[in-house]
């Protein structure tokens, strides 16, 4: 059965180009030209992937994404954006987007990202249910993280992290005392290759530091100039 892709894009030429290229690749394609139309189309159909423009009339793509994720945490969403700013990408990724492509894009790159997102989605569906053993706490100094309950505690205080901040801290804890490059962190935490824009790591490190280290001793997340970051207790 052909996989179905919903294109939510208000620029007619881009929407038509995507429709032609995706149908040529064998996908079934639905289109919507505004945020409200896109949300209605999503709710009335069954989609294997959504291509979502951020700048939409009536309702922004970010708001559409937020509402989609309230109902469905699994359908892959790839953002299409003309804005080349870290903040827009961070907002979308933090709300659960799987990937993004900045306009103007090469259609071959976009199609490759579509295939990759669909492969990951199919793989997740076929993983059998297994009994999960009791998880131990990941810890360093007075910071503790439990992967089963997703609890994060420092010095007896519960720390509230967003999903992306939690994933970043988990990766750092699992590789504590290891200097990690921005590229390594992007690949592990976001799950696919970025083309530049490693500044997103710096943004999230700043977020996590503010919650984990600010006003506390010892500081645990350290910058290694010219390389990346390391989580460790200074001796």
C-alpha positions, 0 to 999 in steps of 0.5 A: 500500500502506498504511504500517504503524505499531507503537504500543508503549504500556502505557496501554490507553486511549492505545493504543486512541485511537492505533489508532483515529485511525491506522486512520482515517487509513489506516495499518495498526496493530500494538500492544504493551503492554510493552517486551519485547512491543514489541521482539518485535513490531518484530523479527517485522514490517515497520514504516514507523514506531514510536510508542514510549512511554518509560515501559514495563514490563519494558523501558524505551522508551529501551532498546527504541530502543537495540536497534532502532537496533542493527538499523535506523538508518532506521525513524522512531521518535517518542517518547511521554513524560509526562516533560517533562525535557530529559534524557529528550528528549536521551537519546532523540534522541541514541540516534536518535529522530526526534521526540517528543511530550509527553503529554497531546498533541493528536492532530492534532499527533501525526498531523502529526508522523507524516506528516512523519516518513514523508515524510522516510523516503520521500524518503530511500529514493528518493534515488539512489546517487551518487558522492561527491566527495572531501571537504575538511576543515572547519576553524577554528584547529587544529580540523578535521572531515572529513564523509566520514570523520567524523573530528574532530581538534583539535591533533592529537588525535582527538575522539570525538563522538556522532552528534548532537554531530557534527551540531551541530559540523558545522553550527557549522563550516559557519556559522562566524563567523555568530551562530546562534539556538537555533531555527536550530540546532534546525531544522538539527540535529534536522531539524524544528520544536521547540515550545519546549524550546530548552534542548536546544541549551544541553545539547549546546553544553555537551557539545561545548564540553567535548570541543572547548574544555576545556583548549584555547586558543583557545576556539572556541564562544562564547555571544552573550547573548540570541541564541545561539551562534557558532563562531569564533577570537577575534582 
